[in-house]
């Protein structure tokens, strides 16, 4: 009897990583060792180490996924912020804007006599 995870819809994992992350990290590690041997630079080895660290998965979440989602939220999609007074917020909820404005700010009587003294 075999037990398959989530009806074969789950991503294949090995230890703490998905197989795709292990393949990418392993490829970067091979380039890192080759670059270290040929050019004496640990650049690719450092990138491989950082990538493998950021892709460690606990309960189907990793730091790299969080960084990607945060980048999309803060940088990728423009946000629109509207600053309005509380009166404006009340009026925009009302369907009849002009009627609400008349109730809030009545005009002086046009009876002819000016009551300024």
Biopython code that builds the backbone (N, CA, C, O; Angstrom):
import numpy as np
from Bio.PDB.StructureBuilder import StructureBuilder

atoms = [
    (1, "UNK", "N", (0.843, -1.187, 0.000)),
    (1, "UNK", "CA", (0.000, 0.000, 0.000)),
    (1, "UNK", "C", (0.886, 1.248, 0.000)),
    (1, "UNK", "O", (1.796, 1.380, 0.819)),
    (2, "UNK", "N", (0.603, 2.160, -0.934)),
    (2, "UNK", "CA", (1.348, 3.398, -1.036)),
    (2, "UNK", "C", (0.450, 4.559, -0.625)),
    (2, "UNK", "O", (-0.746, 4.568, -0.919)),
    (3, "UNK", "N", (1.033, 5.526, 0.050)),
    (3, "UNK", "CA", (0.304, 6.724, 0.452)),
    (3, "UNK", "C", (0.923, 7.907, -0.301)),
    (3, "UNK", "O", (2.094, 8.236, -0.112)),
    (4, "UNK", "N", (0.123, 8.528, -1.144)),
    (4, "UNK", "CA", (0.605, 9.649, -1.927)),
    (4, "UNK", "C", (0.173, 10.957, -1.257)),
    (4, "UNK", "O", (-0.944, 11.050, -0.749)),
    (5, "UNK", "N", (1.047, 11.964, -1.253)),
    (5, "UNK", "CA", (0.680, 13.241, -0.628)),
    (5, "UNK", "C", (-0.308, 14.029, -1.472)),
    (5, "UNK", "O", (-0.051, 14.306, -2.644)),
    (6, "UNK", "N", (-1.416, 14.382, -0.887)),
    (6, "UNK", "CA", (-2.428, 15.271, -1.476)),
    (6, "UNK", "C", (-2.814, 14.863, -2.903)),
    (6, "UNK", "O", (-2.891, 15.713, -3.790)),
    (7, "UNK", "N", (-3.051, 13.593, -3.122)),
    (7, "UNK", "CA", (-3.496, 13.080, -4.427)),
    (7, "UNK", "C", (-2.563, 13.481, -5.571)),
    (7, "UNK", "O", (-3.021, 13.846, -6.653)),
    (8, "UNK", "N", (-1.290, 13.414, -5.332)),
    (8, "UNK", "CA", (-0.246, 13.733, -6.317)),
    (8, "UNK", "C", (-0.274, 15.186, -6.792)),
    (8, "UNK", "O", (0.255, 15.487, -7.862)),
    (9, "UNK", "N", (-0.871, 16.081, -6.031)),
    (9, "UNK", "CA", (-0.894, 17.488, -6.404)),
    (9, "UNK", "C", (0.162, 18.292, -5.653)),
    (9, "UNK", "O", (0.405, 19.449, -5.995)),
    (10, "UNK", "N", (0.790, 17.711, -4.648)),
    (10, "UNK", "CA", (1.815, 18.415, -3.882)),
    (10, "UNK", "C", (3.127, 18.425, -4.656)),
    (10, "UNK", "O", (3.391, 17.527, -5.456)),
    (11, "UNK", "N", (3.940, 19.433, -4.418)),
    (11, "UNK", "CA", (5.238, 19.527, -5.077)),
    (11, "UNK", "C", (6.183, 18.496, -4.463)),
    (11, "UNK", "O", (6.150, 18.279, -3.252)),
    (12, "UNK", "N", (7.031, 17.852, -5.285)),
    (12, "UNK", "CA", (7.963, 16.871, -4.738)),
    (12, "UNK", "C", (9.038, 17.546, -3.881)),
    (12, "UNK", "O", (9.621, 18.554, -4.283)),
    (13, "UNK", "N", (9.288, 16.989, -2.719)),
    (13, "UNK", "CA", (10.259, 17.577, -1.793)),
    (13, "UNK", "C", (11.288, 16.535, -1.388)),
    (13, "UNK", "O", (11.028, 15.333, -1.451)),
    (14, "UNK", "N", (12.446, 16.997, -0.977)),
    (14, "UNK", "CA", (13.507, 16.159, -0.451)),
    (14, "UNK", "C", (14.147, 16.923, 0.686)),
    (14, "UNK", "O", (14.667, 18.020, 0.483)),
    (15, "UNK", "N", (14.115, 16.364, 1.866)),
    (15, "UNK", "CA", (14.574, 16.980, 3.104)),
    (15, "UNK", "C", (13.792, 18.268, 3.353)),
    (15, "UNK", "O", (12.585, 18.212, 3.589)),
    (16, "UNK", "N", (14.440, 19.406, 3.306)),
    (16, "UNK", "CA", (13.746, 20.670, 3.597)),
    (16, "UNK", "C", (13.500, 21.520, 2.351)),
    (16, "UNK", "O", (13.065, 22.666, 2.464)),
    (17, "UNK", "N", (13.771, 20.974, 1.168)),
    (17, "UNK", "CA", (13.653, 21.743, -0.063)),
    (17, "UNK", "C", (12.750, 21.029, -1.064)),
    (17, "UNK", "O", (12.553, 19.816, -0.992)),
    (18, "UNK", "N", (12.210, 21.802, -1.992)),
    (18, "UNK", "CA", (11.559, 21.206, -3.152)),
    (18, "UNK", "C", (12.650, 20.735, -4.102)),
    (18, "UNK", "O", (13.770, 21.245, -4.065)),
    (19, "UNK", "N", (12.332, 19.776, -4.943)),
    (19, "UNK", "CA", (13.344, 19.233, -5.855)),
    (19, "UNK", "C", (13.857, 20.287, -6.832)),
    (19, "UNK", "O", (15.032, 20.273, -7.198)),
    (20, "UNK", "N", (13.002, 21.182, -7.245)),
    (20, "UNK", "CA", (13.432, 22.270, -8.142)),
    (20, "UNK", "C", (14.480, 23.144, -7.463)),
    (20, "UNK", "O", (15.462, 23.536, -8.092)),
    (21, "UNK", "N", (14.275, 23.455, -6.166)),
    (21, "UNK", "CA", (15.233, 24.279, -5.436)),
    (21, "UNK", "C", (16.559, 23.556, -5.240)),
    (21, "UNK", "O", (17.620, 24.179, -5.296)),
    (22, "UNK", "N", (16.507, 22.243, -5.011)),
    (22, "UNK", "CA", (17.752, 21.477, -4.879)),
    (22, "UNK", "C", (18.509, 21.459, -6.203)),
    (22, "UNK", "O", (19.736, 21.565, -6.221)),
    (23, "UNK", "N", (17.782, 21.324, -7.311)),
    (23, "UNK", "CA", (18.438, 21.315, -8.627)),
    (23, "UNK", "C", (19.100, 22.660, -8.919)),
    (23, "UNK", "O", (20.239, 22.699, -9.385)),
    (24, "UNK", "N", (18.400, 23.757, -8.652)),
    (24, "UNK", "CA", (18.961, 25.091, -8.891)),
    (24, "UNK", "C", (20.139, 25.339, -7.962)),
    (24, "UNK", "O", (21.177, 25.836, -8.400)),
    (25, "UNK", "N", (19.993, 25.000, -6.686)),
    (25, "UNK", "CA", (21.085, 25.179, -5.728)),
    (25, "UNK", "C", (22.286, 24.315, -6.065)),
    (25, "UNK", "O", (23.425, 24.762, -5.931)),
    (26, "UNK", "N", (22.052, 23.086, -6.498)),
    (26, "UNK", "CA", (23.158, 22.213, -6.887)),
    (26, "UNK", "C", (23.891, 22.735, -8.106)),
    (26, "UNK", "O", (25.119, 22.684, -8.162)),
    (27, "UNK", "N", (23.145, 23.238, -9.087)),
    (27, "UNK", "CA", (23.765, 23.818, -10.282)),
    (27, "UNK", "C", (24.598, 25.042, -9.912)),
    (27, "UNK", "O", (25.714, 25.205, -10.406)),
    (28, "UNK", "N", (24.065, 25.901, -9.048)),
    (28, "UNK", "CA", (24.830, 27.059, -8.581)),
    (28, "UNK", "C", (26.055, 26.627, -7.788)),
    (28, "UNK", "O", (27.103, 27.266, -7.879)),
    (29, "UNK", "N", (25.939, 25.559, -7.017)),
    (29, "UNK", "CA", (27.078, 25.068, -6.237)),
    (29, "UNK", "C", (28.178, 24.536, -7.164)),
    (29, "UNK", "O", (29.362, 24.755, -6.906)),
    (30, "UNK", "N", (27.793, 23.839, -8.243)),
    (30, "UNK", "CA", (28.794, 23.351, -9.209)),
    (30, "UNK", "C", (29.502, 24.530, -9.865)),
    (30, "UNK", "O", (30.727, 24.527, -9.989)),
    (31, "UNK", "N", (28.733, 25.548, -10.290)),
    (31, "UNK", "CA", (29.355, 26.750, -10.845)),
    (31, "UNK", "C", (30.233, 27.440, -9.808)),
    (31, "UNK", "O", (31.287, 27.981, -10.142)),
    (32, "UNK", "N", (29.803, 27.422, -8.560)),
    (32, "UNK", "CA", (30.584, 28.038, -7.493)),
    (32, "UNK", "C", (31.907, 27.350, -7.267)),
    (32, "UNK", "O", (32.929, 28.011, -7.085)),
    (33, "UNK", "N", (31.903, 26.021, -7.275)),
    (33, "UNK", "CA", (33.154, 25.274, -7.101)),
    (33, "UNK", "C", (34.075, 25.504, -8.301)),
    (33, "UNK", "O", (35.281, 25.683, -8.133)),
    (34, "UNK", "N", (33.507, 25.499, -9.513)),
    (34, "UNK", "CA", (34.315, 25.739, -10.709)),
    (34, "UNK", "C", (34.903, 27.150, -10.702)),
    (34, "UNK", "O", (36.074, 27.335, -11.031)),
    (35, "UNK", "N", (34.096, 28.142, -10.331)),
    (35, "UNK", "CA", (34.589, 29.526, -10.278)),
    (35, "UNK", "C", (35.630, 29.691, -9.181)),
    (35, "UNK", "O", (36.587, 30.450, -9.337)),
    (36, "UNK", "N", (35.447, 28.988, -8.083)),
    (36, "UNK", "CA", (36.413, 29.060, -6.989)),
    (36, "UNK", "C", (37.736, 28.428, -7.409)),
    (36, "UNK", "O", (38.803, 28.942, -7.072)),
    (37, "UNK", "N", (37.675, 27.323, -8.137)),
    (37, "UNK", "CA", (38.897, 26.653, -8.575)),
    (37, "UNK", "C", (39.614, 27.438, -9.677)),
    (37, "UNK", "O", (40.841, 27.537, -9.664)),
    (38, "UNK", "N", (38.860, 27.995, -10.628)),
    (38, "UNK", "CA", (39.471, 28.682, -11.762)),
    (38, "UNK", "C", (39.883, 30.116, -11.443)),
    (38, "UNK", "O", (41.007, 30.533, -11.727)),
    (39, "UNK", "N", (38.952, 30.862, -10.848)),
    (39, "UNK", "CA", (39.161, 32.309, -10.697)),
    (39, "UNK", "C", (39.394, 32.749, -9.258)),
    (39, "UNK", "O", (39.637, 33.928, -9.002)),
    (40, "UNK", "N", (39.323, 31.833, -8.338)),
    (40, "UNK", "CA", (39.506, 32.115, -6.906)),
    (40, "UNK", "C", (38.494, 33.148, -6.387)),
    (40, "UNK", "O", (38.813, 33.971, -5.530)),
    (41, "UNK", "N", (37.274, 33.084, -6.924)),
    (41, "UNK", "CA", (36.205, 33.963, -6.449)),
    (41, "UNK", "C", (35.054, 33.121, -5.885)),
    (41, "UNK", "O", (34.570, 32.211, -6.559)),
    (42, "UNK", "N", (34.620, 33.411, -4.676)),
    (42, "UNK", "CA", (33.532, 32.629, -4.063)),
    (42, "UNK", "C", (32.141, 33.173, -4.377)),
    (42, "UNK", "O", (31.194, 32.894, -3.642)),
    (43, "UNK", "N", (32.001, 33.945, -5.456)),
    (43, "UNK", "CA", (30.739, 34.607, -5.767)),
    (43, "UNK", "C", (29.604, 33.608, -5.978)),
    (43, "UNK", "O", (28.570, 33.719, -5.319)),
    (44, "UNK", "N", (29.765, 32.636, -6.877)),
    (44, "UNK", "CA", (28.694, 31.663, -7.143)),
    (44, "UNK", "C", (28.449, 30.746, -5.957)),
    (44, "UNK", "O", (27.317, 30.326, -5.720)),
    (45, "UNK", "N", (29.488, 30.435, -5.217)),
    (45, "UNK", "CA", (29.307, 29.598, -4.020)),
    (45, "UNK", "C", (28.484, 30.346, -2.973)),
    (45, "UNK", "O", (27.649, 29.746, -2.297)),
    (46, "UNK", "N", (28.716, 31.651, -2.837)),
    (46, "UNK", "CA", (27.939, 32.450, -1.893)),
    (46, "UNK", "C", (26.485, 32.565, -2.346)),
    (46, "UNK", "O", (25.571, 32.512, -1.523)),
    (47, "UNK", "N", (26.270, 32.721, -3.649)),
    (47, "UNK", "CA", (24.904, 32.803, -4.177)),
    (47, "UNK", "C", (24.176, 31.478, -3.961)),
    (47, "UNK", "O", (23.002, 31.468, -3.591)),
    (48, "UNK", "N", (24.873, 30.355, -4.191)),
    (48, "UNK", "CA", (24.252, 29.039, -3.977)),
    (48, "UNK", "C", (23.888, 28.854, -2.505)),
    (48, "UNK", "O", (22.802, 28.365, -2.194)),
    (49, "UNK", "N", (24.774, 29.235, -1.613)),
    (49, "UNK", "CA", (24.493, 29.119, -0.177)),
    (49, "UNK", "C", (23.308, 29.986, 0.218)),
    (49, "UNK", "O", (22.427, 29.538, 0.952)),
    (50, "UNK", "N", (23.280, 31.217, -0.261)),
    (50, "UNK", "CA", (22.174, 32.125, 0.057)),
    (50, "UNK", "C", (20.859, 31.595, -0.507)),
    (50, "UNK", "O", (19.838, 31.623, 0.180)),
    (51, "UNK", "N", (20.872, 31.116, -1.741)),
    (51, "UNK", "CA", (19.651, 30.581, -2.362)),
    (51, "UNK", "C", (19.128, 29.373, -1.582)),
    (51, "UNK", "O", (17.935, 29.283, -1.294)),
    (52, "UNK", "N", (20.018, 28.455, -1.247)),
    (52, "UNK", "CA", (19.579, 27.267, -0.506)),
    (52, "UNK", "C", (19.081, 27.631, 0.888)),
    (52, "UNK", "O", (18.159, 26.995, 1.400)),
    (53, "UNK", "N", (19.675, 28.641, 1.505)),
    (53, "UNK", "CA", (19.189, 29.082, 2.820)),
    (53, "UNK", "C", (17.801, 29.705, 2.714)),
    (53, "UNK", "O", (16.934, 29.436, 3.546)),
    (54, "UNK", "N", (17.586, 30.538, 1.692)),
    (54, "UNK", "CA", (16.299, 31.224, 1.548)),
    (54, "UNK", "C", (15.170, 30.295, 1.111)),
    (54, "UNK", "O", (13.999, 30.639, 1.270)),
    (55, "UNK", "N", (15.499, 29.127, 0.565)),
    (55, "UNK", "CA", (14.457, 28.220, 0.087)),
    (55, "UNK", "C", (14.185, 27.061, 1.043)),
    (55, "UNK", "O", (13.482, 26.121, 0.672)),
    (56, "UNK", "N", (14.715, 27.103, 2.245)),
    (56, "UNK", "CA", (14.375, 26.070, 3.227)),
    (56, "UNK", "C", (12.891, 26.192, 3.542)),
    (56, "UNK", "O", (12.412, 27.286, 3.842)),
    (57, "UNK", "N", (12.165, 25.095, 3.478)),
    (57, "UNK", "CA", (10.709, 25.097, 3.657)),
    (57, "UNK", "C", (10.319, 24.506, 4.999)),
    (57, "UNK", "O", (10.780, 23.433, 5.389)),
    (58, "UNK", "N", (9.460, 25.234, 5.693)),
    (58, "UNK", "CA", (8.810, 24.735, 6.903)),
    (58, "UNK", "C", (7.318, 24.918, 6.710)),
    (58, "UNK", "O", (6.848, 26.041, 6.529)),
    (59, "UNK", "N", (6.573, 23.837, 6.746)),
    (59, "UNK", "CA", (5.123, 23.858, 6.571)),
    (59, "UNK", "C", (4.720, 24.600, 5.282)),
    (59, "UNK", "O", (3.823, 25.443, 5.288)),
    (60, "UNK", "N", (5.393, 24.271, 4.209)),
    (60, "UNK", "CA", (5.118, 24.799, 2.873)),
    (60, "UNK", "C", (5.267, 26.314, 2.771)),
    (60, "UNK", "O", (4.534, 26.960, 2.022)),
    (61, "UNK", "N", (6.201, 26.880, 3.510)),
    (61, "UNK", "CA", (6.501, 28.309, 3.415)),
    (61, "UNK", "C", (8.012, 28.491, 3.493)),
    (61, "UNK", "O", (8.696, 27.804, 4.252)),
    (62, "UNK", "N", (8.524, 29.433, 2.693)),
    (62, "UNK", "CA", (9.952, 29.730, 2.747)),
    (62, "UNK", "C", (10.145, 31.243, 2.672)),
    (62, "UNK", "O", (9.240, 31.991, 2.301)),
    (63, "UNK", "N", (11.333, 31.660, 3.030)),
    (63, "UNK", "CA", (11.638, 33.089, 3.085)),
    (63, "UNK", "C", (11.608, 33.698, 1.681)),
    (63, "UNK", "O", (11.152, 34.828, 1.507)),
    (64, "UNK", "N", (12.087, 32.957, 0.686)),
    (64, "UNK", "CA", (12.130, 33.490, -0.672)),
    (64, "UNK", "C", (10.729, 33.756, -1.215)),
    (64, "UNK", "O", (10.531, 34.740, -1.928)),
    (65, "UNK", "N", (9.759, 32.909, -0.899)),
    (65, "UNK", "CA", (8.370, 33.172, -1.307)),
    (65, "UNK", "C", (7.844, 34.454, -0.682)),
    (65, "UNK", "O", (7.170, 35.246, -1.341)),
    (66, "UNK", "N", (8.156, 34.656, 0.596)),
    (66, "UNK", "CA", (7.728, 35.876, 1.277)),
    (66, "UNK", "C", (8.354, 37.111, 0.627)),
    (66, "UNK", "O", (7.673, 38.116, 0.425)),
    (67, "UNK", "N", (9.641, 37.040, 0.298)),
    (67, "UNK", "CA", (10.319, 38.171, -0.332)),
    (67, "UNK", "C", (9.705, 38.463, -1.704)),
    (67, "UNK", "O", (9.516, 39.625, -2.061)),
    (68, "UNK", "N", (9.394, 37.421, -2.469)),
    (68, "UNK", "CA", (8.761, 37.621, -3.778)),
    (68, "UNK", "C", (7.398, 38.289, -3.642)),
    (68, "UNK", "O", (7.091, 39.237, -4.364)),
    (69, "UNK", "N", (6.580, 37.792, -2.715)),
    (69, "UNK", "CA", (5.241, 38.363, -2.537)),
    (69, "UNK", "C", (5.309, 39.795, -2.024)),
    (69, "UNK", "O", (4.508, 40.637, -2.431)),
    (70, "UNK", "N", (6.250, 40.077, -1.143)),
    (70, "UNK", "CA", (6.408, 41.447, -0.644)),
    (70, "UNK", "C", (6.869, 42.371, -1.764)),
    (70, "UNK", "O", (6.407, 43.509, -1.851)),
    (71, "UNK", "N", (7.767, 41.902, -2.619)),
    (71, "UNK", "CA", (8.219, 42.713, -3.752)),
    (71, "UNK", "C", (7.089, 43.025, -4.716)),
    (71, "UNK", "O", (6.971, 44.151, -5.198)),
    (72, "UNK", "N", (6.267, 42.039, -4.995)),
    (72, "UNK", "CA", (5.119, 42.268, -5.877)),
    (72, "UNK", "C", (4.142, 43.245, -5.234)),
    (72, "UNK", "O", (3.604, 44.121, -5.912)),
    (73, "UNK", "N", (3.910, 43.102, -3.927)),
    (73, "UNK", "CA", (2.941, 43.960, -3.256)),
    (73, "UNK", "C", (3.428, 45.409, -3.186)),
    (73, "UNK", "O", (2.666, 46.333, -3.471)),
    (74, "UNK", "N", (4.689, 45.612, -2.811)),
    (74, "UNK", "CA", (5.169, 46.975, -2.599)),
    (74, "UNK", "C", (5.725, 47.630, -3.863)),
    (74, "UNK", "O", (5.645, 48.850, -4.005)),
    (75, "UNK", "N", (6.282, 46.848, -4.776)),
    (75, "UNK", "CA", (6.941, 47.424, -5.945)),
    (75, "UNK", "C", (6.190, 47.116, -7.235)),
    (75, "UNK", "O", (6.054, 47.985, -8.097)),
    (76, "UNK", "N", (5.709, 45.906, -7.372)),
    (76, "UNK", "CA", (5.133, 45.464, -8.632)),
    (76, "UNK", "C", (3.804, 46.074, -8.992)),
    (76, "UNK", "O", (3.575, 46.371, -10.165)),
    (77, "UNK", "N", (2.917, 46.275, -8.041)),
    (77, "UNK", "CA", (1.586, 46.814, -8.329)),
    (77, "UNK", "C", (1.459, 48.225, -7.759)),
    (77, "UNK", "O", (1.711, 48.437, -6.573)),
    (78, "UNK", "N", (1.074, 49.179, -8.582)),
    (78, "UNK", "CA", (0.896, 50.538, -8.056)),
    (78, "UNK", "C", (-0.328, 50.611, -7.142)),
    (78, "UNK", "O", (-1.343, 49.960, -7.392)),
    (79, "UNK", "N", (-0.221, 51.383, -6.120)),
    (79, "UNK", "CA", (-1.305, 51.578, -5.161)),
    (79, "UNK", "C", (-1.881, 52.977, -5.333)),
    (79, "UNK", "O", (-1.173, 53.905, -5.724)),
    (80, "UNK", "N", (-3.172, 53.121, -5.038)),
    (80, "UNK", "CA", (-3.839, 54.408, -5.125)),
    (80, "UNK", "C", (-4.383, 54.742, -3.746)),
    (80, "UNK", "O", (-5.224, 54.025, -3.204)),
    (81, "UNK", "N", (-3.903, 55.818, -3.196)),
    (81, "UNK", "CA", (-4.357, 56.254, -1.882)),
    (81, "UNK", "C", (-5.139, 57.548, -2.040)),
    (81, "UNK", "O", (-4.706, 58.463, -2.742)),
    (82, "UNK", "N", (-6.281, 57.622, -1.393)),
    (82, "UNK", "CA", (-7.101, 58.832, -1.442)),
    (82, "UNK", "C", (-7.234, 59.385, -0.033)),
    (82, "UNK", "O", (-7.616, 58.676, 0.897)),
    (83, "UNK", "N", (-6.916, 60.644, 0.103)),
    (83, "UNK", "CA", (-7.061, 61.313, 1.387)),
    (83, "UNK", "C", (-8.303, 62.192, 1.291)),
    (83, "UNK", "O", (-8.421, 63.011, 0.379)),
    (84, "UNK", "N", (-9.207, 62.026, 2.211)),
    (84, "UNK", "CA", (-10.444, 62.792, 2.165)),
    (84, "UNK", "C", (-10.863, 63.151, 3.592)),
    (84, "UNK", "O", (-10.494, 62.484, 4.558)),
    (85, "UNK", "N", (-11.635, 64.215, 3.688)),
    (85, "UNK", "CA", (-12.147, 64.605, 4.999)),
    (85, "UNK", "C", (-13.286, 63.672, 5.395)),
    (85, "UNK", "O", (-13.852, 62.993, 4.538)),
    (86, "UNK", "N", (-13.630, 63.629, 6.682)),
    (86, "UNK", "CA", (-14.750, 62.777, 7.093)),
    (86, "UNK", "C", (-16.064, 63.170, 6.416)),
    (86, "UNK", "O", (-16.887, 62.304, 6.118)),
    (87, "UNK", "N", (-16.272, 64.486, 6.169)),
    (87, "UNK", "CA", (-17.480, 64.920, 5.472)),
    (87, "UNK", "C", (-17.525, 64.316, 4.073)),
    (87, "UNK", "O", (-18.568, 63.835, 3.630)),
    (88, "UNK", "N", (-16.408, 64.345, 3.396)),
    (88, "UNK", "CA", (-16.356, 63.804, 2.040)),
    (88, "UNK", "C", (-16.650, 62.313, 2.043)),
    (88, "UNK", "O", (-17.321, 61.815, 1.138)),
    (89, "UNK", "N", (-16.164, 61.598, 3.038)),
    (89, "UNK", "CA", (-16.418, 60.158, 3.117)),
    (89, "UNK", "C", (-17.904, 59.888, 3.324)),
    (89, "UNK", "O", (-18.442, 58.936, 2.758)),
    (90, "UNK", "N", (-18.583, 60.722, 4.139)),
    (90, "UNK", "CA", (-20.020, 60.539, 4.354)),
    (90, "UNK", "C", (-20.794, 60.813, 3.073)),
    (90, "UNK", "O", (-21.736, 60.093, 2.741)),
    (91, "UNK", "N", (-20.393, 61.852, 2.359)),
    (91, "UNK", "CA", (-21.123, 62.262, 1.169)),
    (91, "UNK", "C", (-20.949, 61.242, 0.053)),
    (91, "UNK", "O", (-21.904, 60.956, -0.669)),
    (92, "UNK", "N", (-19.753, 60.689, -0.105)),
    (92, "UNK", "CA", (-19.547, 59.736, -1.185)),
    (92, "UNK", "C", (-20.330, 58.456, -0.961)),
    (92, "UNK", "O", (-20.646, 57.758, -1.924)),
    (93, "UNK", "N", (-20.651, 58.130, 0.277)),
    (93, "UNK", "CA", (-21.482, 56.963, 0.546)),
    (93, "UNK", "C", (-22.927, 57.221, 0.137)),
    (93, "UNK", "O", (-23.649, 56.301, -0.248)),
    (94, "UNK", "N", (-23.343, 58.490, 0.226)),
    (94, "UNK", "CA", (-24.712, 58.852, -0.106)),
    (94, "UNK", "C", (-24.865, 58.889, -1.625)),
    (94, "UNK", "O", (-23.982, 59.375, -2.331)),
    (95, "UNK", "N", (-25.983, 58.375, -2.120)),
    (95, "UNK", "CA", (-26.207, 58.345, -3.563)),
    (95, "UNK", "C", (-26.526, 59.737, -4.108)),
    (95, "UNK", "O", (-26.186, 60.053, -5.248)),
    (96, "UNK", "N", (-27.159, 60.542, -3.318)),
    (96, "UNK", "CA", (-27.598, 61.840, -3.782)),
    (96, "UNK", "C", (-26.646, 62.901, -3.247)),
    (96, "UNK", "O", (-26.913, 63.476, -2.191)),
    (97, "UNK", "N", (-25.557, 63.176, -3.932)),
    (97, "UNK", "CA", (-24.509, 64.069, -3.461)),
    (97, "UNK", "C", (-25.020, 65.496, -3.263)),
    (97, "UNK", "O", (-24.719, 66.125, -2.249)),
    (98, "UNK", "N", (-25.767, 65.996, -4.197)),
    (98, "UNK", "CA", (-26.226, 67.391, -4.102)),
    (98, "UNK", "C", (-27.191, 67.597, -2.943)),
    (98, "UNK", "O", (-27.154, 68.626, -2.269)),
    (99, "UNK", "N", (-28.054, 66.614, -2.716)),
    (99, "UNK", "CA", (-28.998, 66.741, -1.605)),
    (99, "UNK", "C", (-28.262, 66.721, -0.270)),
    (99, "UNK", "O", (-28.613, 67.471, 0.640)),
    (100, "UNK", "N", (-27.268, 65.890, -0.148)),
    (100, "UNK", "CA", (-26.500, 65.828, 1.092)),
    (100, "UNK", "C", (-25.730, 67.122, 1.307)),
    (100, "UNK", "O", (-25.599, 67.582, 2.441)),
    (101, "UNK", "N", (-25.222, 67.712, 0.239)),
    (101, "UNK", "CA", (-24.486, 68.964, 0.354)),
    (101, "UNK", "C", (-25.426, 70.098, 0.769)),
    (101, "UNK", "O", (-25.045, 70.945, 1.577)),
    (102, "UNK", "N", (-26.651, 70.127, 0.228)),
    (102, "UNK", "CA", (-27.617, 71.155, 0.604)),
    (102, "UNK", "C", (-28.011, 71.032, 2.069)),
    (102, "UNK", "O", (-28.173, 72.042, 2.754)),
    (103, "UNK", "N", (-28.166, 69.817, 2.550)),
    (103, "UNK", "CA", (-28.530, 69.615, 3.959)),
    (103, "UNK", "C", (-27.398, 70.042, 4.882)),
    (103, "UNK", "O", (-27.644, 70.573, 5.965)),
    (104, "UNK", "N", (-26.172, 69.814, 4.462)),
    (104, "UNK", "CA", (-25.020, 70.127, 5.305)),
    (104, "UNK", "C", (-24.734, 71.627, 5.321)),
    (104, "UNK", "O", (-24.391, 72.189, 6.361)),
    (105, "UNK", "N", (-24.877, 72.273, 4.155)),
    (105, "UNK", "CA", (-24.576, 73.694, 4.023)),
    (105, "UNK", "C", (-25.785, 74.416, 3.438)),
    (105, "UNK", "O", (-25.864, 74.562, 2.219)),
    (106, "UNK", "N", (-26.730, 74.874, 4.261)),
    (106, "UNK", "CA", (-27.900, 75.572, 3.706)),
    (106, "UNK", "C", (-27.520, 76.960, 3.200)),
    (106, "UNK", "O", (-26.657, 77.626, 3.771)),
    (107, "UNK", "N", (-28.178, 77.389, 2.119)),
    (107, "UNK", "CA", (-27.945, 78.720, 1.569)),
    (107, "UNK", "C", (-28.745, 79.735, 2.385)),
    (107, "UNK", "O", (-29.781, 79.394, 2.955)),
    (108, "UNK", "N", (-28.266, 80.984, 2.443)),
    (108, "UNK", "CA", (-29.048, 82.011, 3.157)),
    (108, "UNK", "C", (-30.351, 82.302, 2.414)),
    (108, "UNK", "O", (-30.481, 82.056, 1.215)),
    (109, "UNK", "N", (-31.302, 82.833, 3.167)),
    (109, "UNK", "CA", (-32.596, 83.149, 2.566)),
    (109, "UNK", "C", (-32.434, 84.242, 1.518)),
    (109, "UNK", "O", (-31.632, 85.162, 1.683)),
    (110, "UNK", "N", (-33.186, 84.134, 0.464)),
    (110, "UNK", "CA", (-33.134, 85.131, -0.591)),
    (110, "UNK", "C", (-34.290, 86.099, -0.440)),
    (110, "UNK", "O", (-34.792, 86.618, -1.437)),
    (111, "UNK", "N", (-34.714, 86.349, 0.762)),
    (111, "UNK", "CA", (-35.875, 87.181, 1.033)),
    (111, "UNK", "C", (-35.620, 88.656, 0.817)),
    (111, "UNK", "O", (-36.578, 89.429, 0.841)),
    (112, "UNK", "N", (-34.440, 89.079, 0.615)),
    (112, "UNK", "CA", (-34.182, 90.472, 0.307)),
    (112, "UNK", "C", (-33.467, 91.183, 1.424)),
    (112, "UNK", "O", (-32.532, 91.935, 1.151)),
    (113, "UNK", "N", (-33.844, 90.992, 2.641)),
    (113, "UNK", "CA", (-33.221, 91.732, 3.754)),
    (113, "UNK", "C", (-31.922, 91.033, 4.142)),
    (113, "UNK", "O", (-31.864, 89.814, 4.307)),
    (114, "UNK", "N", (-30.906, 91.838, 4.277)),
    (114, "UNK", "CA", (-29.608, 91.323, 4.696)),
    (114, "UNK", "C", (-29.539, 91.399, 6.214)),
    (114, "UNK", "O", (-29.776, 92.468, 6.776)),
    (115, "UNK", "N", (-29.233, 90.334, 6.876)),
    (115, "UNK", "CA", (-29.232, 90.298, 8.346)),
    (115, "UNK", "C", (-27.873, 90.563, 8.943)),
    (115, "UNK", "O", (-27.641, 90.267, 10.115)),
    (116, "UNK", "N", (-26.962, 91.122, 8.150)),
    (116, "UNK", "CA", (-25.658, 91.486, 8.701)),
    (116, "UNK", "C", (-25.784, 92.866, 9.324)),
    (116, "UNK", "O", (-26.276, 93.810, 8.706)),
    (117, "UNK", "N", (-25.338, 92.951, 10.535)),
    (117, "UNK", "CA", (-25.439, 94.263, 11.161)),
    (117, "UNK", "C", (-24.157, 94.674, 11.810)),
    (117, "UNK", "O", (-24.076, 95.759, 12.385)),
]
sb = StructureBuilder()
sb.init_structure("model")
sb.init_model(0)
sb.init_chain("A")
sb.init_seg("    ")
for serial, (resi, resn, name, xyz) in enumerate(atoms, 1):
    if name == "N":
        sb.init_residue(resn, " ", resi, " ")
    sb.init_atom(name, np.array(xyz, "f"), 0.0, 1.0, " ", f" {name:<3s}", serial, name[0])
structure = sb.get_structure()
